[in-house]
């Protein structure tokens, strides 16, 4: 194993040891207000710098954005070790956040809530992104967003939607196209990984298949039949599904038919016996378990980084779920039920 592999593995394991355990989640879900929750989180190493400057009147949406910023501070630390092995896998996460920021701005614009956009950049992300997040924060129309994206590859993706942005389903189509671009970037990154292709292919296919399953299930439940939207979540050649299985999943009539077809695949066998009442939670629990195992046993620095970053992102998603639960007065025990990847 190379020095880079050893360094990334050791650092990722050490960093993950500082993440939230099941018992610590009990303390967080018991918070009575957003202010109380943030005061508990600010004491944690991974969130301290992102939250310590938060003002008292911060909204739930702004708190969520600060928590996501903390992910990039963790990426900044881990990428120093990855780059020592002459790899650029960390760039995928820059593009991934670009995609999330653009989709967030479009979603808030459509819903008339652009005031909730928080343009605060961690230095690491600010140096590497092509986005002008302050420009996005000031956008008040889709034309403004396109103007901000001038000179980036993202403008070409969004431009065709300018005439139809007010139509029903426009956001879903934009989401699918952005996802198509992001998946392509991930595949290109995997192809250029200089270490163990087997490990990075394995972790990449698990993540892509999980995204496909949860996205298709959501679309089927919504009654969406647009093939262009659905295929935006599939990457040919990087899946454990056979072509016939993918075709059957895409053509399934509804979410029940989708789950029937899924049950006959490798993932159906792996998830056998689990409650499919919340497919997204089931898949996230399954994926977290796989990536925790990968974090322990993988030797490829890129595969290790992917495992760590997904688990860090999942933890932030859990905190966001706690924020939502507190916001709507949900009981702690009920909030705990929707958290994913929780370990003792």
Residue frames relative to the residue before (quaternion, step in Angstrom):
aa qw qx qy qz dx dy dz
X 1.0000 0.0000 0.0000 0.0000 0.00 0.00 0.00
X 0.4584 -0.7046 0.4711 0.2674 3.61 -0.90 0.94
X 0.6737 -0.4660 0.3780 0.4315 3.52 -1.34 0.19
X 0.6426 0.5336 -0.3280 0.4413 3.59 0.96 -0.89
X 0.6455 0.5225 -0.3202 0.4559 3.58 0.96 -0.87
X 0.6658 0.5014 -0.2947 0.4673 3.56 0.89 -0.95
X 0.6777 0.5092 -0.2956 0.4406 3.56 0.91 -0.95
X 0.6718 0.4852 -0.3021 0.4710 3.59 0.89 -0.92
X 0.6517 0.5246 -0.3120 0.4503 3.57 0.92 -0.92
X 0.6824 0.4860 -0.2905 0.4624 3.58 0.84 -1.00
X 0.6862 0.4828 -0.2929 0.4586 3.60 0.89 -0.92
X 0.6534 0.5147 -0.3207 0.4531 3.59 0.92 -0.86
X 0.6586 0.4981 -0.3115 0.4702 3.58 0.93 -0.84
X 0.6544 0.5110 -0.3124 0.4616 3.58 0.96 -0.88
X 0.6685 0.4948 -0.3008 0.4666 3.58 0.95 -0.85
X 0.6752 0.5003 -0.3123 0.4430 3.58 0.93 -0.85
X 0.5605 0.6045 -0.3854 0.4147 3.58 1.16 -0.50
X 0.6921 0.4764 -0.2762 0.4666 3.59 1.19 -0.47
X 0.5120 0.6555 -0.4238 0.3586 3.58 1.22 0.15
X 0.6941 -0.5376 0.3235 0.3530 3.53 -1.33 0.41
X 0.2696 -0.7590 0.5763 0.1383 3.56 -0.91 0.98
X 0.7178 -0.4389 0.3165 0.4383 3.56 -1.30 0.16
X 0.6655 0.5010 -0.3013 0.4640 3.59 0.93 -0.89
X 0.6610 0.5011 -0.3066 0.4668 3.58 1.04 -0.74
X 0.5871 0.5485 -0.3685 0.4677 3.58 1.14 -0.53
X 0.5840 0.5800 -0.3709 0.4300 3.60 1.06 -0.69
X 0.6611 0.5062 -0.2943 0.4691 3.55 1.03 -0.85
X 0.6780 0.5026 -0.2944 0.4484 3.57 0.97 -0.83
X 0.6818 0.4803 -0.3072 0.4584 3.62 0.88 -0.86
X 0.6236 0.5529 -0.3375 0.4376 3.61 1.22 -0.37
X 0.4414 0.6980 -0.4585 0.3282 3.61 1.25 -0.13
X 0.3905 -0.7556 0.4878 0.1965 3.58 -0.96 0.89
X 0.7981 0.1144 -0.0513 0.5893 3.59 1.22 -0.32
X 0.6542 -0.4923 0.3913 0.4203 3.56 -1.30 0.26
X 0.6292 0.5437 -0.3315 0.4456 3.57 0.98 -0.82
X 0.6662 0.4944 -0.2966 0.4731 3.57 0.95 -0.89
X 0.6373 0.5256 -0.3265 0.4594 3.59 0.98 -0.82
X 0.6847 0.4833 -0.2894 0.4624 3.59 0.84 -0.96
X 0.6259 0.5377 -0.3429 0.4489 3.60 1.07 -0.68
X 0.6488 0.4862 -0.3119 0.4954 3.59 1.18 -0.55
X 0.6749 0.5013 -0.2959 0.4535 3.57 1.00 -0.81
X 0.6273 0.5696 -0.3463 0.4026 3.60 1.00 -0.76
X 0.6188 0.5463 -0.3366 0.4531 3.58 1.25 -0.36
X 0.6144 0.5431 -0.3444 0.4571 3.56 1.30 -0.21
X 0.5952 -0.6341 0.3710 0.3257 3.55 -0.90 0.99
X 0.7000 0.5022 -0.2878 0.4183 3.59 0.85 -0.95
X 0.7753 0.3484 -0.1780 0.4959 3.61 1.14 -0.54
X 0.4363 0.7492 -0.4330 0.2467 3.57 1.24 -0.32
X 0.7396 0.4366 -0.2648 0.4384 3.59 0.59 -1.09
X 0.6579 0.5143 -0.3167 0.4499 3.60 1.06 -0.68
X 0.7723 0.3901 -0.1840 0.4664 3.59 1.03 -0.80
X 0.5556 0.6709 -0.3936 0.2939 3.59 1.09 -0.54
X 0.7214 0.4091 -0.2525 0.4984 3.60 1.15 -0.47
X 0.3915 0.7300 -0.4794 0.2898 3.59 1.26 0.15
X 0.3830 -0.7320 0.5121 0.2348 3.59 -0.85 0.93
X 0.6777 -0.5443 0.3255 0.3722 3.56 -1.22 0.54
X 0.7315 0.4246 -0.2376 0.4777 3.59 1.07 -0.67
X 0.2672 0.7952 -0.5065 0.1994 3.58 1.21 0.39
X 0.3839 -0.7176 0.5344 0.2284 3.57 -1.03 0.81
X 0.6657 -0.4897 0.3710 0.4236 3.57 -1.28 0.29
X 0.6511 0.5245 -0.3190 0.4462 3.60 0.95 -0.86
X 0.6646 0.4910 -0.3006 0.4763 3.60 0.99 -0.82
X 0.6195 0.5346 -0.3411 0.4626 3.59 1.05 -0.73
X 0.6233 0.5388 -0.3333 0.4585 3.57 1.02 -0.79
X 0.6663 0.5015 -0.3095 0.4568 3.58 0.93 -0.85
X 0.6293 0.5237 -0.3349 0.4664 3.60 1.01 -0.75
X 0.6423 0.5203 -0.3208 0.4625 3.59 0.99 -0.80
X 0.6520 0.4997 -0.3194 0.4723 3.58 1.00 -0.74
X 0.5883 0.5635 -0.3621 0.4530 3.57 1.13 -0.62
X 0.6067 0.5747 -0.3534 0.4204 3.58 1.05 -0.75
X 0.5775 0.5862 -0.3780 0.4242 3.59 1.12 -0.61
X 0.6812 0.4937 -0.2963 0.4522 3.57 0.97 -0.80
X 0.5924 0.5417 -0.3684 0.4689 3.55 1.15 -0.47
X 0.6364 0.4981 -0.3174 0.4961 3.58 1.11 -0.68
X 0.6310 0.5294 -0.3237 0.4657 3.58 1.03 -0.82
X 0.6149 0.5635 -0.3410 0.4337 3.57 1.01 -0.81
X 0.6661 0.4958 -0.2966 0.4718 3.56 0.96 -0.89
X 0.7164 0.4658 -0.2610 0.4490 3.56 0.79 -1.04
X 0.6449 0.5532 -0.3333 0.4087 3.59 1.00 -0.75
X 0.5435 0.6078 -0.4112 0.4076 3.61 1.15 -0.45
X 0.6863 0.4641 -0.2736 0.4886 3.56 1.03 -0.78
X 0.6381 0.5235 -0.3331 0.4558 3.57 1.01 -0.80
X 0.6766 0.5026 -0.3005 0.4465 3.59 0.92 -0.89
X 0.5575 0.5974 -0.3991 0.4159 3.58 1.18 -0.41
X 0.6855 0.4290 -0.2717 0.5218 3.57 1.27 -0.37
X 0.4981 -0.6926 0.3918 0.3445 3.56 1.32 0.41
X 0.4656 0.6430 -0.4690 0.3871 3.57 0.93 0.91
X 0.2534 -0.7801 0.5571 0.1299 3.57 -1.17 0.57
X 0.2476 0.8152 -0.5009 0.1524 3.58 1.15 0.49
X 0.5601 0.6205 -0.3864 0.3898 3.59 1.12 -0.57
X 0.5820 0.6097 -0.3756 0.3852 3.62 1.14 -0.59
X 0.5471 0.6071 -0.4004 0.4145 3.58 1.16 -0.54
X 0.6804 0.4946 -0.2957 0.4529 3.58 0.98 -0.81
X 0.5688 0.5491 -0.3858 0.4754 3.57 1.19 -0.41
X 0.6784 0.4762 -0.2801 0.4842 3.57 0.90 -0.97
X 0.6247 0.5414 -0.3388 0.4493 3.59 1.01 -0.76
X 0.6901 0.4539 -0.2924 0.4819 3.59 0.91 -0.82
X 0.5549 0.5755 -0.3889 0.4579 3.57 1.13 -0.60
X 0.6674 0.5118 -0.2890 0.4573 3.55 0.90 -1.01
X 0.6658 0.5029 -0.3023 0.4609 3.58 0.92 -0.90
X 0.6582 0.5123 -0.3108 0.4558 3.59 0.98 -0.85
X 0.6569 0.5032 -0.3104 0.4678 3.58 0.96 -0.85
X 0.6665 0.4898 -0.3037 0.4729 3.58 0.88 -0.91
X 0.6349 0.5292 -0.3327 0.4540 3.57 1.01 -0.76
X 0.6634 0.4990 -0.3135 0.4611 3.58 0.92 -0.86
X 0.6460 0.5067 -0.3210 0.4721 3.61 1.00 -0.79
X 0.6586 0.5150 -0.3082 0.4539 3.59 0.93 -0.90
X 0.6792 0.4781 -0.2908 0.4748 3.58 0.92 -0.90
X 0.6187 0.5433 -0.3410 0.4536 3.57 1.05 -0.73
X 0.6713 0.5033 -0.2946 0.4575 3.57 0.89 -0.99
X 0.7298 0.4204 -0.2322 0.4866 3.58 1.02 -0.84
X 0.4728 -0.6997 0.4250 0.3259 3.61 1.28 -0.05
X 0.5857 0.5923 -0.3599 0.4204 3.60 1.14 0.59
X 0.1794 0.8309 -0.5118 0.1247 3.59 1.06 0.67
X 0.5404 0.6253 -0.4029 0.3933 3.59 1.20 -0.34
X 0.6323 0.5404 -0.3303 0.4462 3.61 1.23 -0.37
X 0.5144 0.6371 -0.4314 0.3786 3.60 1.25 -0.13
X 0.1423 -0.7961 0.5867 0.0416 3.56 -0.79 1.09
X 0.1420 -0.8063 0.5718 0.0524 3.57 -0.49 1.20
X 0.2934 0.7223 -0.5688 0.2621 3.54 0.06 1.30
X 0.1492 -0.8469 0.5099 0.0239 3.55 -0.49 1.21
X 0.3574 -0.6688 0.5965 0.2630 3.58 -0.94 0.81
X 0.6085 -0.6016 0.3613 0.3705 3.64 -0.90 0.81
X 0.6325 0.5504 -0.3373 0.4281 3.59 0.97 -0.85
X 0.6918 0.4588 -0.2690 0.4885 3.58 0.90 -0.94
X 0.6345 0.5606 -0.3209 0.4244 3.57 0.97 -0.89
X 0.6669 0.5139 -0.3011 0.4478 3.58 1.02 -0.79
X 0.7873 0.3923 -0.1636 0.4467 3.57 1.01 -0.80
X 0.6317 0.5513 -0.3476 0.4197 3.60 1.12 -0.52
X 0.4108 -0.6766 0.5542 0.2575 3.53 -1.27 0.53
X 0.5681 0.6364 -0.3662 0.3717 3.58 1.25 -0.25
X 0.2695 -0.6866 0.6465 0.1949 3.51 -1.30 0.55
X 0.1988 -0.8297 0.5109 0.1048 3.56 0.08 1.28
X 0.6101 0.5343 -0.3616 0.4600 3.57 1.09 -0.58
X 0.6139 0.5319 -0.3341 0.4781 3.55 1.15 -0.64
X 0.6418 0.5146 -0.3214 0.4690 3.58 0.99 -0.81
X 0.6394 0.5374 -0.3250 0.4435 3.57 0.99 -0.84
X 0.7211 0.4371 -0.2448 0.4785 3.58 1.09 -0.67
X 0.4664 0.6930 -0.4399 0.3298 3.60 1.27 -0.09
X 0.0821 -0.8067 0.5844 0.0321 3.56 -0.97 0.87
X 0.7522 0.2006 -0.1694 0.6044 3.55 1.30 0.25
X 0.6375 -0.5173 0.3921 0.4150 3.57 -1.25 0.30
X 0.5949 0.5582 -0.3551 0.4565 3.58 1.12 -0.64
X 0.6188 0.5383 -0.3359 0.4631 3.59 1.06 -0.75
X 0.6486 0.5170 -0.3172 0.4598 3.58 0.95 -0.88
X 0.6495 0.5102 -0.3137 0.4685 3.58 0.94 -0.88
X 0.6365 0.5300 -0.3265 0.4553 3.58 1.00 -0.79
X 0.6472 0.5153 -0.3111 0.4678 3.58 1.00 -0.86
X 0.7111 0.4647 -0.2470 0.4662 3.58 1.06 -0.78
X 0.3626 0.7417 -0.4898 0.2801 3.60 1.26 0.07
X 0.7993 0.2701 -0.2079 0.4950 3.58 -0.88 0.96
X 0.6596 0.4403 -0.3141 0.5219 3.59 1.28 0.07
X 0.5935 -0.5735 0.4093 0.3890 3.63 -1.17 0.36
X 0.5803 0.6247 -0.3660 0.3728 3.57 1.22 -0.39
X 0.5768 0.5967 -0.3913 0.3976 3.59 1.08 -0.61
X 0.6487 0.5317 -0.3185 0.4416 3.59 0.94 -0.88
X 0.6346 0.5298 -0.3246 0.4596 3.59 1.12 -0.69
X 0.7562 0.4156 -0.2124 0.4587 3.58 0.89 -0.94
X 0.5354 0.6904 -0.3891 0.2921 3.59 1.09 -0.69
X 0.6690 0.5139 -0.3339 0.4207 3.65 0.84 -0.84
X 0.6636 0.5274 -0.3070 0.4328 3.60 1.18 -0.40
X 0.4132 0.7413 -0.4559 0.2682 3.60 1.25 -0.13
X 0.7185 0.4421 -0.2931 0.4499 3.66 0.81 -0.81
X 0.7760 0.3587 -0.1701 0.4901 3.61 1.15 -0.52
X 0.3239 0.8041 -0.4650 0.1797 3.60 1.28 0.14
X 0.6920 0.4650 -0.2858 0.4724 3.60 1.12 -0.57
X 0.5390 0.6349 -0.4054 0.3769 3.60 1.25 -0.13
X 0.5873 -0.5743 0.4384 0.3648 3.56 -1.19 0.58
X 0.7923 0.2942 -0.2270 0.4839 3.59 -0.91 0.90
X 0.4369 0.7107 -0.4609 0.3025 3.61 1.24 -0.09
X 0.6533 0.5197 -0.3291 0.4413 3.58 0.92 -0.85
X 0.6459 0.5255 -0.3272 0.4469 3.60 0.93 -0.84
X 0.6599 0.5002 -0.3117 0.4660 3.58 1.01 -0.77
X 0.6276 0.5143 -0.3295 0.4828 3.58 1.07 -0.73
X 0.6322 0.5389 -0.3227 0.4537 3.57 0.98 -0.88
X 0.6628 0.5070 -0.3058 0.4584 3.59 0.94 -0.88
X 0.6745 0.4876 -0.3037 0.4638 3.61 0.94 -0.82
X 0.6377 0.5040 -0.3258 0.4830 3.58 1.03 -0.73
X 0.6461 0.5144 -0.3147 0.4679 3.56 1.05 -0.76
X 0.6085 0.5509 -0.3395 0.4593 3.56 1.09 -0.74
X 0.6626 0.4956 -0.2944 0.4783 3.57 0.98 -0.89
X 0.6632 0.5128 -0.3025 0.4536 3.59 0.93 -0.91
X 0.6437 0.5147 -0.3209 0.4667 3.58 0.96 -0.84
X 0.6433 0.5227 -0.3176 0.4605 3.57 0.99 -0.82
X 0.6420 0.5147 -0.3193 0.4700 3.56 1.03 -0.79
X 0.6355 0.5294 -0.3258 0.4579 3.57 1.01 -0.83
X 0.6613 0.5042 -0.3092 0.4614 3.58 0.91 -0.89
X 0.6386 0.5147 -0.3292 0.4679 3.60 0.96 -0.82
X 0.6464 0.5206 -0.3136 0.4613 3.57 1.04 -0.81
X 0.6366 0.5222 -0.3210 0.4680 3.57 0.99 -0.84
X 0.6504 0.5342 -0.3149 0.4387 3.58 0.94 -0.88
X 0.7303 0.4240 -0.2350 0.4813 3.58 1.08 -0.69
X 0.4242 0.6914 -0.4778 0.3371 3.60 1.28 0.04
X 0.3488 -0.7940 0.4719 0.1590 3.56 -0.77 1.06
X 0.6707 0.5093 -0.3030 0.4460 3.60 1.21 -0.16
X 0.8442 -0.1813 0.1445 0.4832 3.57 -1.05 -0.86
X 0.3084 -0.7859 0.5096 0.1661 3.59 -0.21 1.30
X 0.6048 0.5834 -0.3618 0.4037 3.59 1.03 -0.72
X 0.6961 0.4798 -0.2845 0.4521 3.58 0.87 -0.93
X 0.7015 0.4493 -0.2908 0.4706 3.60 0.82 -0.90
X 0.5991 0.5363 -0.3596 0.4734 3.60 1.13 -0.58
X 0.6505 0.5297 -0.3161 0.4430 3.58 0.93 -0.89
X 0.7118 0.4407 -0.2722 0.4744 3.57 0.76 -1.00
X 0.6341 0.5355 -0.3319 0.4482 3.58 1.05 -0.73
X 0.6815 0.4887 -0.2933 0.4590 3.58 0.89 -0.89
X 0.6191 0.5356 -0.3471 0.4575 3.60 1.04 -0.70
X 0.6769 0.4861 -0.2897 0.4707 3.58 0.92 -0.92
X 0.6758 0.4902 -0.2987 0.4624 3.59 0.90 -0.90
X 0.6588 0.4944 -0.3153 0.4714 3.60 0.96 -0.80
X 0.6292 0.5283 -0.3354 0.4610 3.58 1.02 -0.76
X 0.6437 0.5105 -0.3106 0.4781 3.57 1.00 -0.85
X 0.6390 0.5278 -0.3203 0.4588 3.58 1.02 -0.81
X 0.6690 0.5143 -0.3007 0.4444 3.58 0.86 -0.98
X 0.7133 0.4512 -0.2726 0.4618 3.59 0.74 -1.03
X 0.6621 0.5095 -0.3123 0.4522 3.60 1.00 -0.80
X 0.6756 0.4824 -0.3009 0.4694 3.60 0.89 -0.90
X 0.6249 0.5333 -0.3442 0.4545 3.59 0.99 -0.79
X 0.6479 0.5171 -0.3105 0.4652 3.58 0.97 -0.91
X 0.6775 0.4929 -0.2943 0.4599 3.60 0.90 -0.93
X 0.6429 0.5167 -0.3258 0.4621 3.59 0.98 -0.84
X 0.6531 0.5166 -0.3093 0.4594 3.56 0.99 -0.83
X 0.6811 0.4683 -0.2738 0.4917 3.58 1.14 -0.67
X 0.4771 -0.6860 0.4282 0.3441 3.58 1.28 -0.20
X 0.3888 0.7192 -0.4831 0.3133 3.60 1.22 0.45
X 0.1022 -0.8184 0.5650 0.0254 3.60 -0.76 1.02
X 0.4203 0.7276 -0.4553 0.2945 3.60 1.28 -0.07
X 0.3695 -0.7723 0.4746 0.2046 3.58 -0.40 1.27
X 0.6126 0.5562 -0.3539 0.4359 3.59 1.05 -0.71
X 0.6372 0.5091 -0.3262 0.4779 3.59 1.03 -0.73
X 0.7043 0.4883 -0.2810 0.4320 3.58 0.78 -1.03
X 0.6919 0.4809 -0.2953 0.4504 3.61 0.90 -0.84
X 0.5215 0.6466 -0.4071 0.3798 3.58 1.25 -0.23
X 0.6990 0.4534 -0.2612 0.4875 3.57 1.26 -0.33
X 0.6526 0.4951 -0.3161 0.4786 3.59 1.27 0.14
X 0.1344 -0.7730 0.6167 0.0641 3.56 -1.04 0.89
X 0.3474 -0.7640 0.5105 0.1873 3.56 -0.44 1.23
X 0.7990 0.2820 -0.2213 0.4829 3.58 -0.94 0.93
X 0.7395 0.3057 -0.2056 0.5634 3.58 1.27 -0.15
X 0.5604 0.5687 -0.3910 0.4579 3.52 0.75 1.11
X 0.4280 -0.6733 0.5368 0.2745 3.54 -1.23 0.53
X 0.5434 0.5885 -0.4063 0.4396 3.57 1.30 -0.02
X 0.4292 -0.6419 0.5588 0.3024 3.56 -1.17 0.58
X 0.6578 -0.5065 0.3650 0.4214 3.63 -1.19 0.38
X 0.6434 0.5246 -0.3224 0.4548 3.59 1.03 -0.78
X 0.6499 0.5146 -0.3199 0.4588 3.57 1.01 -0.80
X 0.6343 0.5203 -0.3293 0.4675 3.59 0.99 -0.82
X 0.6510 0.5172 -0.3165 0.4567 3.58 0.91 -0.92
X 0.6597 0.5066 -0.3055 0.4635 3.58 0.98 -0.87
X 0.6445 0.5161 -0.3203 0.4644 3.59 0.98 -0.82
X 0.6595 0.5131 -0.3036 0.4578 3.58 0.95 -0.91
X 0.7486 0.4049 -0.2127 0.4800 3.60 1.00 -0.82
X 0.3783 0.7344 -0.4886 0.2806 3.62 1.23 0.03
X 0.5409 -0.6875 0.3989 0.2751 3.56 -1.02 0.89
X 0.7854 -0.0822 0.0905 0.6068 3.56 1.05 -0.79
X 0.7474 -0.4100 0.2567 0.4553 3.58 -1.27 -0.02
X 0.6303 0.5272 -0.3458 0.4531 3.63 1.06 -0.63
X 0.6470 0.4978 -0.3080 0.4887 3.57 1.00 -0.84
X 0.6090 0.5573 -0.3334 0.4554 3.57 1.08 -0.78
X 0.6965 0.4680 -0.2771 0.4680 3.59 0.86 -0.96
X 0.5949 0.5562 -0.3582 0.4564 3.59 1.13 -0.62
X 0.6776 0.4749 -0.2825 0.4853 3.58 0.94 -0.90
X 0.6375 0.5399 -0.3238 0.4441 3.58 0.98 -0.85
X 0.6302 0.5779 -0.3374 0.3938 3.59 1.01 -0.80
X 0.6810 0.4797 -0.2851 0.4741 3.61 1.20 -0.46
X 0.6006 0.5602 -0.3551 0.4465 3.60 1.30 0.03
X 0.7226 -0.4126 0.3191 0.4537 3.57 -1.32 0.03
X 0.6669 0.4908 -0.3148 0.4638 3.59 1.05 -0.67
X 0.5913 0.5622 -0.3645 0.4488 3.56 1.10 -0.60
X 0.6546 0.5007 -0.3012 0.4796 3.56 1.02 -0.83
X 0.6663 0.5128 -0.3006 0.4503 3.57 0.95 -0.89
X 0.7498 0.3890 -0.2002 0.4964 3.56 1.07 -0.78
X 0.3296 0.7838 -0.4745 0.2278 3.55 1.32 0.08
X 0.7913 0.2954 -0.2300 0.4834 3.56 -0.90 0.94
X 0.5996 0.5496 -0.3724 0.4469 3.58 1.23 -0.24
X 0.5274 -0.6286 0.4737 0.3197 3.55 -1.20 0.55
X 0.2447 -0.7954 0.5397 0.1270 3.60 -0.57 1.14
X 0.3117 0.7746 -0.5046 0.2196 3.61 1.19 0.25
X 0.7656 0.1190 -0.0795 0.6272 3.56 1.09 -0.68
X 0.2459 -0.8260 0.4905 0.1293 3.54 0.12 1.32
X 0.6325 0.5396 -0.3438 0.4365 3.59 0.97 -0.79
X 0.6638 0.4951 -0.3080 0.4685 3.59 0.94 -0.87
X 0.6336 0.5355 -0.3296 0.4508 3.58 0.95 -0.87
X 0.6932 0.4724 -0.2802 0.4667 3.59 0.87 -0.95
X 0.6523 0.5061 -0.3231 0.4626 3.60 0.99 -0.74
X 0.6252 0.5173 -0.3366 0.4776 3.59 1.03 -0.74
X 0.6503 0.5175 -0.2996 0.4686 3.57 0.97 -0.93
X 0.6870 0.4880 -0.2803 0.4598 3.57 0.85 -1.00
X 0.6427 0.5185 -0.3301 0.4573 3.61 0.93 -0.83
X 0.6413 0.5227 -0.3264 0.4573 3.59 0.95 -0.84
X 0.6521 0.5123 -0.3079 0.4664 3.58 0.99 -0.85
X 0.7222 0.4492 -0.2587 0.4581 3.59 0.87 -0.93
X 0.5749 0.5454 -0.3829 0.4748 3.59 1.15 -0.46
X 0.6357 0.5102 -0.3150 0.4862 3.55 1.05 -0.80
X 0.6500 0.5207 -0.3106 0.4581 3.57 0.98 -0.85
X 0.6275 0.5439 -0.3325 0.4472 3.56 1.03 -0.78
X 0.6754 0.4852 -0.2846 0.4769 3.57 1.14 -0.64
X 0.8379 0.2894 -0.0975 0.4523 3.58 0.88 -0.94
X 0.5575 0.6043 -0.4157 0.3888 3.64 1.12 -0.33
X 0.2412 -0.7634 0.5818 0.1434 3.55 -1.26 0.53
X 0.5676 0.5791 -0.3896 0.4367 3.62 1.23 -0.30
X 0.4777 -0.7015 0.4429 0.2889 3.65 -0.63 1.05
X 0.6536 0.5106 -0.3258 0.4538 3.60 0.97 -0.81
X 0.6518 0.5054 -0.3145 0.4698 3.61 0.95 -0.85
X 0.6333 0.5258 -0.3207 0.4687 3.58 1.03 -0.81
X 0.6572 0.5103 -0.3135 0.4577 3.57 0.94 -0.90
X 0.6413 0.5229 -0.3271 0.4564 3.60 0.94 -0.84
X 0.6375 0.5256 -0.3245 0.4605 3.59 0.94 -0.89
X 0.6896 0.4848 -0.2920 0.4518 3.57 0.78 -1.02
X 0.6950 0.4920 -0.2954 0.4331 3.58 0.78 -1.01
X 0.6334 0.5118 -0.3508 0.4623 3.60 0.97 -0.73
X 0.6669 0.5010 -0.3065 0.4586 3.59 0.90 -0.88
X 0.6332 0.5142 -0.3276 0.4768 3.59 1.07 -0.72
X 0.6473 0.5069 -0.3088 0.4781 3.58 1.02 -0.83
X 0.6394 0.5275 -0.3276 0.4534 3.57 0.99 -0.79
X 0.6291 0.5305 -0.3401 0.4551 3.58 1.02 -0.75
X 0.6421 0.5046 -0.3252 0.4769 3.59 0.98 -0.78
X 0.6183 0.5305 -0.3441 0.4668 3.60 1.02 -0.74
X 0.6370 0.5208 -0.3284 0.4638 3.58 1.01 -0.75
X 0.6527 0.5045 -0.3176 0.4675 3.58 0.97 -0.82
X 0.6180 0.5331 -0.3362 0.4701 3.57 1.06 -0.76
X 0.6334 0.5175 -0.3293 0.4717 3.59 1.03 -0.76
X 0.6295 0.5140 -0.3338 0.4776 3.59 1.05 -0.71
X 0.6196 0.5403 -0.3371 0.4588 3.59 0.99 -0.83
X 0.6651 0.4969 -0.2970 0.4717 3.57 0.92 -0.93
X 0.6463 0.5319 -0.3177 0.4455 3.57 0.99 -0.85
X 0.6544 0.4968 -0.3016 0.4837 3.57 0.97 -0.87
X 0.6311 0.5621 -0.3220 0.4267 3.56 0.97 -0.93
X 0.7885 0.3111 -0.1535 0.5079 3.59 0.93 -0.89
X 0.5455 -0.6820 0.3712 0.3153 3.58 1.23 0.42
X 0.3172 0.7578 -0.5070 0.2606 3.59 1.08 0.66
X 0.5447 -0.6390 0.4383 0.3207 3.58 -1.01 0.82
X 0.6262 -0.5797 0.3713 0.3661 3.63 -1.02 0.79
X 0.6579 0.5193 -0.3214 0.4407 3.60 0.92 -0.88
X 0.6610 0.4939 -0.3036 0.4764 3.58 1.07 -0.72
X 0.6096 0.5359 -0.3493 0.4682 3.58 1.07 -0.71
X 0.6472 0.5458 -0.3197 0.4255 3.57 0.91 -0.94
X 0.6204 0.5800 -0.3425 0.4019 3.61 1.07 -0.70
X 0.7250 0.4382 -0.2562 0.4655 3.62 1.06 -0.62
X 0.5049 0.6361 -0.4356 0.3881 3.61 1.25 -0.03
X 0.2181 -0.8030 0.5465 0.0945 3.57 -1.02 0.80
X 0.8195 0.2602 -0.1897 0.4741 3.54 -1.22 0.56
X 0.3609 0.7499 -0.4851 0.2685 3.59 1.19 0.46
X 0.0946 -0.7856 0.6107 0.0296 3.58 -0.89 0.99
X 0.6288 -0.5587 0.3903 0.3743 3.53 -1.23 0.52
